[in-house]
Amino acid sequence: MSATSPTPGKAHALRRFRLLLDAYGLSLAERREVAEAILDNHDWCSAIITDAASAGHPGFIDYWGRVAGAMARARCWCEAHHHDLLASAG
């Protein structure tokens, strides 16, 4: 694989992202809005979970304990590949 070609995991994720956008039949502008909203949406969802966990809600404490690492990795991936997500959007 060349230095400029995407890794297999990245290529797969970007194909799935395009498939999601295609399935909703979004306009080009809407597709770009989705790509732009990914990090804010991720942060919003994380805040809901961490706020509830911090407030002592047992279900959220348990859930965050199981997903915190995966959510952090997902956010890092989306941040690192923000340009690729935008390009995939159209």
C-alpha positions in Angstrom: 0.0 0.0 0.0 1.5 3.4 -0.9 2.0 6.2 1.5 -0.9 8.2 -0.1 -3.4 5.4 -0.2 -5.8 4.9 2.7 -5.4 2.1 5.1 -7.9 -0.7 4.7 -9.7 0.2 7.8 -9.9 3.9 6.8 -11.1 3.0 3.3 -13.8 0.7 4.7 -15.0 3.4 7.2 -15.2 6.0 4.5 -17.1 3.7 2.2 -19.6 3.0 5.0 -19.9 6.8 5.6 -20.7 7.4 1.9 -23.2 4.5 2.0 -25.0 6.1 5.0 -25.1 9.5 3.2 -26.3 7.8 0.0 -29.0 5.9 1.8 -30.6 9.1 3.1 -30.5 10.7 -0.4 -28.9 13.9 1.0 -28.0 16.8 -1.2 -24.4 17.8 -1.4 -24.9 20.6 1.1 -26.6 18.2 3.5 -23.9 15.6 3.1 -21.3 18.2 4.0 -23.4 19.3 7.0 -23.3 15.7 8.3 -19.6 15.5 7.9 -19.1 18.9 9.6 -21.3 17.8 12.5 -19.6 14.6 13.4 -17.2 15.9 16.1 -19.8 18.2 17.7 -22.3 15.3 17.8 -19.7 13.0 19.3 -18.8 15.5 22.0 -22.5 16.1 22.7 -23.2 12.4 23.1 -20.1 12.0 25.3 -21.1 14.9 27.5 -24.6 13.4 28.1 -22.9 10.1 29.3 -20.1 11.7 31.3 -22.4 14.3 33.0 -24.8 11.5 34.1 -21.9 9.3 35.2 -20.5 12.2 37.2 -23.8 12.8 38.8 -23.7 9.2 40.1 -26.2 7.5 37.7 -25.3 3.8 38.0 -26.3 2.9 34.5 -24.2 5.7 33.0 -21.3 4.9 35.3 -21.3 1.3 34.1 -21.8 2.2 30.4 -19.0 4.8 30.4 -16.7 2.4 32.1 -17.2 0.0 29.1 -17.1 2.5 26.2 -14.9 5.4 27.3 -11.8 4.0 25.5 -13.6 3.2 22.3 -15.3 6.6 22.3 -12.0 8.4 22.8 -10.5 6.4 19.9 -13.5 7.1 17.7 -13.2 10.8 18.4 -9.5 10.8 17.6 -10.1 8.9 14.4 -12.8 11.3 13.3 -10.7 14.3 14.2 -7.6 12.9 12.4 -9.7 12.1 9.3 -12.0 15.1 9.2 -10.7 16.1 5.8 -11.3 12.6 4.5 -14.9 12.6 5.8 -15.5 15.9 4.1 -14.1 14.7 0.9 -16.1 11.5 1.1 -19.3 13.5 1.6 -18.9 15.0 -1.8 
